[in-house]
C-alpha cells in the first residue's frame, strides 16, 4: 500500500506568538520532527503545506525529501490547506492508496505511531484510521483515496474531523492518548517538559 502524507504547516501561530513550526523539542524543530517521522514511516510523497512562513519552512527542510506546497489562501483556514495538500499528493502520485494528515504541533507523533496506523489500515480494512484521545477522534488520521473527494470539498476552517465523525462506520480508531498534547500557546509549550514525563516519546 502506497501512503502519502500531508503536513499542515500553514497556520499563522497567532496564539503562540511566533511561528511554532520552528519551536524546539528534544533538540529538533517541530516541523523537522514531523517530517522525519513521515519519511521514516516510508510515506511518499511527503507534502508540506505552507503559508505565511513558506520561505522559512522551505529553508528548514532543505535536507529532507519533501514537496513544499504554498497555500495562497492559508488565512481562510485549515480546510483550504488540506485541499492544497491532497491535490499535490494526487498530482505527484496518481496511484496513491491513502494519505496521512499531520500537523506539526503534536510533538509525540513518531514514525512508530504512523507505522502502526498504516498497519491498522491494512488489518481493519476501514477507509479512515483516526487517532483516539481525550474522548474524541482526530488527527493524525489516515484517509483511503476513496475519501479524497470529501477532503477536496473542505472549505474555510472546516478540518478533517467533520469527515471522521460523519462516517463512523468507515472509521477504525487508533488509541493514541499522547495525541491530546498539542501546542497552541506559549503556556502549552512551557508545559511540554511536564508532558514528557507523562507521555514518554
Secondary structure by P-SEA (a helix, b strand, c coil): cbbbbbbbcccccccccccccccccccccaaaaaaaaaaaaccccbbbbbccaaaaaaaaacccbbbbbbcccccccaaaaaaaaaaaaaaacccccbbbbbbcccccccaaaaaaaaaaaaaacccbbbbbccccccccbbbcccaaaaaaaccccccaaaaaaaccccbbbbbccccccccccaaaaaaaaaaaaaccc
